[in-house]
Amino acid sequence: MFVDTHTHFYDPWLLPDAEPAVRRALDAGVGIMIQADIDSRERPSMWEISRKFPGAIYNMLGLYPGSVAENWKEELEEVFRLAESSRIVAIGEIGLDYHEGKEWAKEQKEALRLQFELAAKMDLPVNIHLRDAWEDFFEVLEDCRHLHLRGDLHCFSGSYEVYQRANQYGDFSVGIGGVITFKKASLPDTVARIPMEHILLETDAPYLAPGKFRGQRNESAYLPIIAEKVAEVKGVALEVIEEVTTENAKRLFRI
């Protein structure tokens, strides 16, 4: 069995086909799929999908950095309120994203720090989204060093040195998705150096489809394609990657 540690069945691109997509993933051997939360607009659909597939679909809860805007405090208050009563396996996806600019950088950093504190209080892992913001991320991590965080760096495309640096502040795995299959990606060289016990598989569906489907809608059913590439990079059998990454995911998310 494989575990997709980051997917979005509720995304508008995938939602009309969500239930068949879940079944296609199950048929492909992806027995557990974890939905990353974004904000209050799409969260009701996230809950609804998980209710239809108990034991197969799990949820995170968090405020995505791209959703930090004028109402970010109200959005964050809802996250904290729901965290008290919801069955969740992580706080995420949270982080920093400056790709569209730094207008909300201060607020993104504050939202991240507060959600780090929530994760520590609830003894939950964090699922980290980062884009064009590594140094500010490490600044927040330094301030939160005392929280002894654990989690994963979603859609990891950084260097081995970045992976090492993150692990100076906590226990962080890397989420490896379709990017590793891209022809000119440098990620395979990095993954070759990262210990297998810190590697997780993900799709980020419906985005970042693996090479043969690049530009098309991604699905959790494509996760074995990513696993095959990781097995090639590591020089081990696919079954080894399946077993190790599944155990890694179950341990981190306590599933």
Residue frames as qw, qx, qy, qz and C-alpha x, y, z in Angstrom:
[[0.000, 0.886, 0.463, 0.000, 0.00, 0.00, 0.00],
 [0.379, 0.289, -0.015, 0.879, 1.13, 3.54, -0.81],
 [0.170, -0.756, -0.464, 0.429, 0.29, 6.71, 1.12],
 [0.281, 0.615, 0.215, 0.705, -0.30, 10.02, -0.67],
 [0.415, -0.429, -0.467, 0.652, 0.69, 12.50, 2.03],
 [0.036, 0.482, 0.075, -0.872, -0.58, 15.60, 0.24],
 [0.106, 0.316, 0.762, 0.555, -3.57, 15.84, -2.08],
 [0.229, 0.246, 0.221, -0.915, -6.63, 18.05, -2.72],
 [0.135, 0.352, 0.893, 0.247, -9.71, 16.14, -3.86],
 [0.058, 0.772, 0.527, -0.351, -11.82, 19.18, -3.00],
 [0.158, -0.385, 0.287, 0.863, -9.98, 21.48, -5.43],
 [0.563, 0.551, 0.159, -0.595, -12.37, 22.88, -8.09],
 [0.360, 0.522, -0.662, -0.399, -10.27, 21.25, -10.82],
 [0.203, 0.127, -0.971, 0.021, -10.75, 17.79, -9.30],
 [0.368, 0.052, 0.608, -0.701, -13.93, 18.09, -7.23],
 [0.728, 0.235, -0.097, -0.637, -16.42, 17.12, -9.98],
 [0.802, 0.251, -0.535, -0.090, -14.52, 13.84, -10.39],
 [0.209, -0.620, 0.628, -0.421, -13.42, 13.42, -6.78],
 [0.806, -0.188, 0.462, -0.318, -15.14, 10.16, -5.86],
 [0.925, 0.377, -0.027, 0.036, -14.08, 8.29, -9.02],
 [0.354, 0.736, -0.480, 0.319, -10.58, 9.70, -8.52],
 [0.481, -0.520, 0.604, -0.365, -10.45, 8.27, -4.99],
 [0.931, 0.052, 0.321, -0.169, -11.54, 4.89, -6.31],
 [0.740, 0.612, -0.236, 0.147, -8.91, 5.00, -9.07],
 [0.013, 0.712, -0.601, 0.362, -6.27, 5.69, -6.43],
 [0.719, -0.301, 0.539, -0.319, -7.45, 2.79, -4.29],
 [0.938, 0.322, 0.111, -0.056, -7.34, 0.53, -7.34],
 [0.539, 0.711, -0.365, 0.266, -3.76, 1.71, -7.99],
 [0.763, -0.119, -0.486, 0.409, -2.68, 0.63, -4.51],
 [0.080, 0.361, -0.288, 0.883, -2.84, 4.02, -2.82],
 [0.429, -0.442, -0.787, 0.045, -4.63, 2.99, 0.34],
 [0.297, -0.728, -0.377, 0.490, -4.35, 6.22, 2.32],
 [0.316, 0.549, 0.219, 0.741, -4.65, 9.80, 1.07],
 [0.318, -0.565, -0.406, 0.644, -4.20, 12.90, 3.22],
 [0.217, 0.804, 0.359, 0.422, -5.92, 16.11, 2.20],
 [0.373, -0.107, -0.209, 0.898, -4.08, 19.36, 2.91],
 [0.009, 0.821, 0.523, -0.228, -6.31, 22.21, 4.06],
 [0.360, 0.412, 0.199, 0.813, -6.33, 25.66, 2.42],
 [0.107, -0.059, 0.265, -0.956, -8.98, 27.91, 4.00],
 [0.392, 0.261, 0.660, -0.586, -12.65, 28.14, 4.92],
 [0.538, 0.406, -0.225, -0.704, -13.90, 28.41, 1.32],
 [0.638, 0.266, -0.665, -0.282, -13.00, 24.87, 0.29],
 [0.104, -0.281, 0.853, -0.428, -12.96, 23.19, 3.69],
 [0.718, 0.080, 0.379, -0.578, -16.61, 22.00, 3.67],
 [0.826, 0.402, -0.305, -0.250, -15.92, 19.96, 0.52],
 [0.278, 0.482, -0.794, 0.246, -12.79, 18.56, 2.15],
 [0.412, -0.158, 0.716, -0.540, -14.77, 17.30, 5.15],
 [0.808, 0.247, 0.120, -0.521, -17.49, 15.85, 2.92],
 [0.686, 0.463, -0.550, -0.111, -15.07, 13.81, 0.82],
 [0.110, 0.372, -0.848, 0.361, -13.31, 12.36, 3.84],
 [0.593, -0.040, 0.529, -0.605, -16.65, 11.32, 5.38],
 [0.846, 0.335, -0.121, -0.397, -17.39, 9.28, 2.26],
 [0.788, 0.351, -0.484, 0.150, -14.12, 7.34, 2.50],
 [0.574, -0.725, 0.316, -0.212, -13.40, 6.61, 6.19],
 [0.845, -0.295, 0.400, 0.197, -10.09, 4.89, 6.71],
 [0.710, 0.359, 0.321, 0.514, -8.82, 5.98, 3.30],
 [0.209, 0.706, 0.081, 0.672, -9.05, 9.80, 3.42],
 [0.505, -0.561, -0.376, 0.538, -7.58, 11.81, 6.28],
 [0.160, 0.902, 0.182, 0.357, -7.44, 15.59, 6.70],
 [0.445, -0.047, -0.274, 0.851, -5.07, 18.27, 7.81],
 [0.091, -0.908, -0.409, 0.007, -6.23, 21.64, 9.12],
 [0.486, -0.383, 0.043, 0.785, -4.51, 24.95, 8.53],
 [0.285, 0.901, 0.135, -0.297, -4.40, 28.33, 6.83],
 [0.762, 0.320, 0.261, 0.499, -2.47, 28.26, 3.56],
 [0.347, -0.430, 0.010, 0.834, -0.04, 31.20, 3.18],
 [0.082, 0.186, 0.529, 0.824, -1.61, 32.22, -0.11],
 [0.286, -0.670, -0.627, -0.276, -4.90, 32.66, 1.75],
 [0.391, -0.513, -0.344, 0.683, -3.44, 35.15, 4.22],
 [0.124, 0.510, 0.324, 0.787, -5.19, 38.45, 3.40],
 [0.225, -0.480, 0.113, -0.840, -7.38, 41.06, 5.11],
 [0.782, -0.390, -0.020, -0.485, -9.41, 38.46, 7.01],
 [0.582, 0.300, -0.733, 0.187, -6.48, 36.27, 8.04],
 [0.133, -0.249, 0.700, -0.656, -7.16, 36.62, 11.76],
 [0.748, 0.032, 0.201, -0.632, -10.75, 35.44, 11.36],
 [0.815, 0.299, -0.468, -0.163, -9.57, 32.55, 9.19],
 [0.354, 0.339, -0.774, 0.402, -6.99, 31.58, 11.80],
 [0.434, -0.191, 0.520, -0.711, -9.53, 31.80, 14.61],
 [0.876, 0.109, -0.074, -0.463, -11.64, 29.23, 12.75],
 [0.659, 0.348, -0.655, 0.126, -8.63, 26.93, 12.40],
 [0.031, 0.286, -0.742, 0.605, -8.02, 27.08, 16.14],
 [0.644, -0.061, 0.307, -0.698, -11.71, 26.52, 16.88],
 [0.884, 0.214, -0.265, -0.319, -12.02, 23.53, 14.57],
 [0.422, 0.437, -0.757, 0.239, -8.79, 22.01, 15.82],
 [0.327, -0.274, 0.667, -0.612, -10.43, 21.38, 19.18],
 [0.720, 0.135, 0.469, -0.495, -13.19, 19.18, 17.76],
 [0.752, 0.527, -0.250, -0.308, -11.98, 17.77, 14.43],
 [0.891, -0.165, 0.369, 0.206, -10.22, 14.52, 13.61],
 [0.447, 0.856, -0.258, -0.011, -7.05, 15.77, 11.94],
 [0.940, -0.092, 0.003, 0.328, -3.59, 14.29, 11.44],
 [0.562, 0.001, 0.037, 0.826, -1.54, 17.46, 10.90],
 [0.053, 0.841, 0.178, -0.508, -1.56, 21.24, 10.86],
 [0.277, -0.259, 0.584, 0.717, -1.19, 22.14, 7.21],
 [0.723, 0.214, 0.006, 0.656, -0.63, 23.18, 4.67],
 [0.235, -0.951, -0.077, 0.183, 0.99, 26.17, 6.30],
 [0.728, -0.033, 0.179, 0.661, 4.09, 28.16, 5.48],
 [0.031, -0.717, 0.082, 0.691, 5.26, 31.15, 3.47],
 [0.586, 0.431, 0.559, 0.398, 4.72, 32.03, -0.18],
 [0.072, -0.710, 0.044, 0.699, 6.23, 35.19, -1.66],
 [0.471, 0.180, 0.669, 0.546, 5.90, 34.16, -5.31],
 [0.140, 0.768, 0.502, 0.371, 3.24, 36.81, -5.96],
 [0.062, 0.710, -0.139, 0.688, 4.99, 39.40, -3.78],
 [0.427, -0.080, -0.685, 0.584, 5.63, 40.21, -0.12],
 [0.282, -0.516, -0.118, -0.800, 2.63, 42.40, 0.62],
 [0.779, -0.491, -0.068, -0.384, 1.44, 39.99, 3.31],
 [0.618, 0.317, -0.637, 0.333, 4.86, 38.71, 4.42],
 [0.109, -0.344, 0.588, -0.724, 4.57, 39.97, 7.99],
 [0.741, -0.108, 0.197, -0.633, 1.12, 38.46, 8.41],
 [0.871, 0.202, -0.433, -0.114, 2.19, 35.18, 6.80],
 [0.403, 0.333, -0.706, 0.478, 5.05, 34.87, 9.28],
 [0.353, -0.239, 0.508, -0.748, 2.76, 35.59, 12.23],
 [0.866, 0.026, -0.058, -0.497, 0.16, 33.09, 11.00],
 [0.751, 0.281, -0.589, 0.102, 2.91, 30.49, 10.59],
 [0.122, 0.333, -0.699, 0.621, 4.27, 31.07, 14.08],
 [0.584, -0.152, 0.347, -0.718, 0.82, 30.79, 15.65],
 [0.914, 0.125, -0.198, -0.330, 0.10, 27.57, 13.78],
 [0.519, 0.350, -0.710, 0.322, 3.46, 26.16, 14.85],
 [0.196, -0.261, 0.631, -0.704, 2.37, 26.81, 18.43],
 [0.798, 0.000, 0.079, -0.597, -0.97, 25.11, 17.77],
 [0.817, 0.261, -0.510, -0.067, 0.77, 22.04, 16.34],
 [0.284, 0.325, -0.744, 0.510, 3.08, 21.82, 19.34],
 [0.454, -0.187, 0.446, -0.748, 0.15, 22.18, 21.76],
 [0.876, 0.107, 0.052, -0.467, -1.76, 19.41, 20.01],
 [0.513, -0.376, 0.750, 0.180, 1.32, 17.24, 19.44],
 [0.759, 0.552, 0.340, -0.056, 0.67, 17.17, 15.69],
 [0.578, -0.054, 0.392, 0.714, 3.09, 17.35, 12.76],
 [0.227, 0.746, 0.023, -0.626, 3.18, 20.33, 10.42],
 [0.670, 0.392, 0.512, 0.368, 2.92, 20.23, 6.63],
 [0.205, -0.673, 0.084, 0.706, 4.98, 23.05, 5.16],
 [0.568, 0.701, 0.340, 0.266, 4.40, 24.97, 1.93],
 [0.347, -0.673, 0.157, 0.634, 7.32, 27.20, 0.91],
 [0.604, 0.595, 0.348, 0.401, 7.85, 29.29, -2.17],
 [0.351, 0.636, -0.046, 0.686, 10.54, 31.96, -2.55],
 [0.423, -0.775, 0.077, -0.463, 10.73, 32.35, 1.23],
 [0.833, -0.044, -0.484, 0.265, 13.38, 30.02, 2.66],
 [0.338, 0.256, -0.447, 0.787, 15.29, 32.58, 4.73],
 [0.426, -0.368, 0.144, -0.814, 12.18, 33.98, 6.41],
 [0.880, -0.210, -0.351, -0.240, 11.04, 30.41, 7.06],
 [0.712, 0.034, -0.513, 0.479, 14.28, 29.65, 8.86],
 [0.013, -0.363, 0.306, -0.880, 13.89, 32.87, 10.84],
 [0.703, -0.346, -0.035, -0.621, 10.49, 31.69, 12.10],
 [0.896, -0.066, -0.435, 0.063, 11.89, 28.21, 12.79],
 [0.423, 0.253, -0.512, 0.704, 14.65, 29.74, 14.88],
 [0.329, -0.354, 0.236, -0.843, 12.07, 31.64, 16.95],
 [0.853, -0.184, -0.019, -0.487, 10.11, 28.38, 17.39],
 [0.446, 0.391, -0.792, 0.141, 13.06, 26.10, 18.10],
 [0.229, -0.216, 0.740, -0.594, 11.74, 25.47, 21.61],
 [0.765, 0.091, 0.105, -0.628, 8.59, 23.84, 20.18],
 [0.351, -0.247, 0.896, 0.116, 10.52, 20.77, 18.94],
 [0.679, 0.417, 0.005, -0.604, 8.45, 20.60, 15.77],
 [0.421, -0.074, 0.856, 0.292, 8.10, 17.61, 13.49],
 [0.577, 0.628, 0.254, -0.458, 6.60, 17.44, 10.04],
 [0.679, 0.176, 0.532, 0.475, 7.31, 17.43, 6.34],
 [0.015, 0.527, -0.244, -0.814, 8.43, 19.90, 3.72],
 [0.658, 0.520, 0.513, -0.181, 5.71, 19.56, 1.11],
 [0.654, 0.741, 0.104, 0.112, 6.67, 19.49, -2.58],
 [0.524, -0.691, 0.284, 0.409, 10.33, 19.60, -1.63],
 [0.728, 0.629, 0.066, 0.266, 12.64, 20.93, -4.32],
 [0.185, -0.932, 0.310, -0.029, 15.41, 22.39, -2.20],
 [0.469, 0.563, -0.661, 0.161, 19.00, 21.27, -1.80],
 [0.763, -0.199, -0.575, 0.219, 20.37, 18.65, 0.55],
 [0.298, 0.109, -0.405, 0.857, 21.85, 21.52, 2.58],
 [0.417, -0.318, -0.044, -0.850, 18.37, 23.02, 2.99],
 [0.816, -0.276, -0.466, -0.201, 17.07, 19.65, 4.21],
 [0.635, -0.056, -0.529, 0.560, 19.92, 19.48, 6.72],
 [0.032, 0.237, -0.229, 0.944, 19.33, 23.04, 7.89],
 [0.609, -0.380, -0.235, -0.656, 15.64, 22.41, 8.51],
 [0.847, -0.259, -0.464, 0.023, 16.54, 19.44, 10.66],
 [0.347, 0.194, -0.483, 0.780, 18.57, 21.64, 12.95],
 [0.304, -0.208, 0.195, -0.909, 15.25, 22.99, 14.22],
 [0.766, -0.015, 0.329, -0.552, 13.11, 19.86, 14.39],
 [0.469, -0.052, 0.866, 0.167, 12.43, 16.52, 12.76],
 [0.513, 0.587, -0.017, -0.626, 11.52, 17.16, 9.13],
 [0.631, 0.158, 0.708, 0.274, 10.89, 14.75, 6.30],
 [0.120, 0.355, -0.378, -0.847, 10.56, 15.74, 2.65],
 [0.669, 0.443, 0.505, -0.317, 7.47, 15.25, 0.50],
 [0.167, -0.296, 0.688, 0.641, 8.52, 14.02, -2.94],
 [0.603, 0.538, 0.419, -0.415, 6.07, 14.47, -5.79],
 [0.765, 0.571, 0.288, 0.077, 5.91, 14.67, -9.56],
 [0.124, 0.936, -0.310, -0.109, 8.82, 17.11, -9.87],
 [0.524, -0.485, 0.678, 0.177, 11.26, 14.24, -9.37],
 [0.706, 0.296, 0.620, 0.172, 10.10, 12.79, -12.70],
 [0.366, 0.909, 0.017, -0.200, 10.71, 15.98, -14.72],
 [0.857, 0.395, -0.040, 0.327, 13.51, 15.62, -17.27],
 [0.390, 0.606, -0.263, 0.642, 15.66, 18.56, -16.14],
 [0.600, -0.757, -0.031, -0.258, 14.94, 18.35, -12.41],
 [0.270, 0.555, -0.669, 0.414, 17.89, 18.42, -10.01],
 [0.693, -0.434, 0.251, -0.518, 15.76, 16.82, -7.30],
 [0.971, 0.028, -0.238, -0.011, 16.91, 13.22, -8.03],
 [0.537, 0.411, -0.492, 0.549, 20.46, 14.12, -6.99],
 [0.267, -0.476, 0.406, -0.733, 19.16, 15.57, -3.72],
 [0.875, -0.218, 0.031, -0.432, 16.85, 12.65, -2.97],
 [0.833, 0.241, -0.465, 0.178, 19.74, 10.26, -3.51],
 [0.306, 0.360, -0.567, 0.675, 21.42, 11.82, -0.44],
 [0.498, -0.382, 0.239, -0.741, 18.39, 12.07, 1.87],
 [0.128, -0.112, 0.959, -0.228, 17.91, 9.07, 4.19],
 [0.307, -0.267, -0.778, -0.478, 14.94, 6.91, 3.21],
 [0.265, -0.492, -0.750, 0.353, 13.43, 7.24, 6.68],
 [0.004, -0.530, -0.198, 0.824, 12.87, 10.94, 5.90],
 [0.121, 0.072, -0.594, -0.792, 11.17, 10.48, 2.51],
 [0.448, 0.414, 0.642, -0.464, 7.42, 10.70, 1.98],
 [0.192, 0.224, 0.714, 0.634, 5.46, 10.37, -1.26],
 [0.232, 0.596, 0.415, -0.647, 2.86, 12.87, -2.40],
 [0.433, 0.474, 0.600, 0.477, 1.05, 14.05, -5.52],
 [0.007, 0.375, 0.115, -0.920, -0.26, 17.54, -4.64],
 [0.082, 0.395, 0.785, 0.469, -3.14, 16.54, -6.94],
 [0.769, 0.537, 0.342, 0.052, -4.58, 18.06, -9.01],
 [0.187, 0.934, -0.290, -0.097, -1.29, 19.91, -9.56],
 [0.092, -0.687, 0.717, 0.076, 2.25, 18.87, -10.57],
 [0.965, 0.146, 0.118, -0.182, 1.41, 15.70, -12.45],
 [0.652, -0.384, 0.535, 0.376, 4.41, 13.41, -13.09],
 [0.142, -0.426, 0.544, 0.708, 6.35, 13.68, -16.32],
 [0.128, 0.187, 0.865, 0.449, 4.21, 11.57, -18.66],
 [0.033, -0.747, -0.660, -0.079, 1.12, 13.54, -17.62],
 [0.301, -0.332, -0.139, 0.883, 2.81, 16.92, -17.14],
 [0.146, 0.009, -0.240, -0.960, 0.42, 19.80, -17.76],
 [0.506, -0.339, -0.656, -0.446, -2.60, 17.60, -17.20],
 [0.614, -0.582, 0.125, -0.519, -4.69, 17.17, -14.07],
 [0.206, 0.349, -0.868, 0.286, -2.86, 15.16, -11.46],
 [0.812, -0.350, -0.205, -0.420, -4.41, 12.35, -9.38],
 [0.547, -0.556, 0.589, -0.209, -3.45, 10.29, -6.36],
 [0.957, 0.180, 0.223, -0.050, -3.61, 7.27, -8.67],
 [0.621, 0.701, -0.267, 0.226, -0.33, 8.48, -10.22],
 [0.467, -0.783, 0.394, -0.116, 1.58, 8.11, -6.96],
 [0.908, -0.123, 0.349, 0.196, 3.19, 4.76, -7.98],
 [0.639, 0.677, 0.017, 0.365, 4.86, 6.58, -10.90],
 [0.098, -0.875, 0.334, -0.336, 6.60, 8.85, -8.40],
 [0.783, -0.469, 0.403, -0.070, 7.51, 5.85, -6.25],
 [0.909, 0.292, 0.161, 0.248, 9.09, 4.14, -9.26],
 [0.398, 0.789, -0.186, 0.430, 11.34, 7.13, -9.85],
 [0.420, -0.759, 0.405, -0.290, 12.34, 7.30, -6.18],
 [0.932, -0.166, 0.318, 0.050, 13.17, 3.58, -6.30],
 [0.762, 0.542, 0.011, 0.353, 15.33, 4.18, -9.37],
 [0.073, 0.857, -0.290, 0.420, 17.15, 7.06, -7.69],
 [0.584, -0.611, 0.463, -0.267, 17.73, 5.04, -4.52],
 [0.372, 0.421, -0.819, -0.118, 18.72, 1.91, -6.41],
 [0.290, -0.023, 0.873, -0.392, 16.22, -0.30, -4.61],
 [0.014, -0.346, -0.886, -0.309, 13.12, -2.29, -5.54],
 [0.300, -0.439, -0.250, -0.809, 9.80, -0.49, -5.79],
 [0.690, -0.488, -0.525, -0.099, 8.49, -2.67, -2.97],
 [0.547, -0.195, -0.396, 0.711, 11.14, -1.24, -0.65],
 [0.001, -0.171, -0.017, -0.985, 10.05, 2.32, -1.37],
 [0.536, -0.442, -0.471, -0.544, 6.42, 1.30, -0.92],
 [0.708, -0.425, -0.529, 0.198, 7.10, -0.28, 2.46],
 [0.469, -0.144, -0.290, 0.822, 9.46, 2.37, 3.82],
 [0.064, -0.224, -0.104, -0.967, 7.52, 5.46, 2.73],
 [0.574, -0.492, -0.494, -0.430, 4.25, 3.99, 3.99],
 [0.671, -0.410, -0.477, 0.394, 5.81, 3.28, 7.37],
 [0.299, 0.031, -0.124, 0.946, 7.28, 6.80, 7.41],
 [0.280, -0.379, -0.281, -0.836, 3.86, 8.32, 6.74],
 [0.671, -0.499, -0.524, -0.160, 2.07, 6.19, 9.32],
 [0.607, -0.276, -0.405, 0.625, 4.68, 7.09, 11.92],
 [0.156, 0.104, -0.026, 0.982, 4.64, 10.83, 11.24],
 [0.399, -0.278, -0.227, -0.844, 0.87, 11.24, 10.98],
 [0.238, -0.076, 0.828, -0.501, 0.09, 8.51, 13.54],
 [0.691, 0.123, -0.263, -0.662, -2.36, 6.77, 11.26]]
